[in-house]
Amino acid sequence: MQKSTDKSNAQEKNVTLLLEHSQAELKVLAHTMLASEYQDRLEFLLGQNREGKLSAQEEQELDDLLAEIDQLALLKAKADYTLSLLPKNH
């Protein structure tokens, strides 16, 4: 009965579980990666930033992209955590 206790603990800690998604959907979310075009753009912007060559528009773009990456990481973590609480289906 550890899994139901874990779910109760998550609710007490105000952790948002993604219970509305299927196990397959959660696996996809947990393994989602940043698209290569965004990764390339991120690397370019970070390089420009290191060299002090970002325009104000590029700086905003970098901030926005980093915020989106943070949201993606949070979603992935929630999906992974939710999966860890579900019974294993083989």
C-alpha positions in Angstrom: 0.0 0.0 0.0 3.0 2.3 -0.3 1.7 3.8 -3.6 -1.5 5.2 -2.1 0.5 6.6 0.8 2.9 8.3 -1.7 -0.1 9.8 -3.4 -1.5 11.1 -0.1 1.9 12.5 0.7 2.1 14.3 -2.6 -1.3 15.8 -2.1 -0.3 17.0 1.4 2.9 18.6 0.0 0.7 20.3 -2.7 2.5 18.5 -5.5 0.5 18.5 -8.7 0.2 15.1 -10.1 -0.7 14.5 -13.8 -3.3 11.9 -13.1 -5.5 13.0 -16.0 -3.0 11.5 -18.4 -2.5 7.9 -19.4 0.6 6.0 -18.5 1.7 6.1 -22.2 1.2 9.9 -22.3 3.2 10.3 -19.1 6.0 8.3 -20.5 6.1 10.5 -23.6 6.1 13.7 -21.4 8.8 12.3 -19.1 11.1 11.7 -22.1 10.3 14.8 -24.0 13.4 16.7 -25.2 13.8 20.3 -26.5 13.4 20.4 -30.3 16.7 20.7 -32.1 15.9 24.1 -33.6 15.2 25.5 -30.1 18.4 23.8 -28.8 20.4 25.3 -31.7 18.9 28.8 -31.0 19.6 28.4 -27.3 23.2 27.6 -27.9 23.6 30.6 -30.3 22.0 33.0 -27.8 24.0 31.7 -24.9 27.2 32.1 -27.0 26.2 35.6 -27.9 25.4 36.3 -24.2 28.8 35.0 -23.1 30.5 37.4 -25.6 28.3 40.3 -24.5 26.8 40.6 -28.0 23.1 40.2 -27.3 20.7 42.8 -28.5 17.8 43.8 -26.3 15.5 41.7 -28.5 17.8 38.7 -28.3 18.1 39.1 -24.5 14.3 38.9 -24.3 14.2 35.9 -26.6 16.8 34.2 -24.4 14.8 34.9 -21.2 11.6 33.7 -22.9 13.3 30.5 -24.1 14.9 29.8 -20.7 11.4 30.2 -19.1 9.9 27.8 -21.6 12.7 25.3 -20.8 12.0 25.7 -17.1 8.4 24.9 -17.7 9.3 21.9 -19.8 11.6 20.6 -17.1 8.9 21.0 -14.5 6.3 19.2 -16.7 8.8 16.3 -17.3 9.5 16.1 -13.5 5.8 16.0 -12.7 5.2 13.3 -15.4 8.1 11.2 -14.0 6.9 11.6 -10.4 3.4 10.7 -11.3 4.6 7.6 -13.2 6.6 6.6 -10.1 3.3 6.5 -8.1 1.3 4.4 -10.6 1.2 0.7 -10.5 3.6 -0.8 -13.1 1.9 -2.3 -16.1 4.0 -4.7 -18.1 
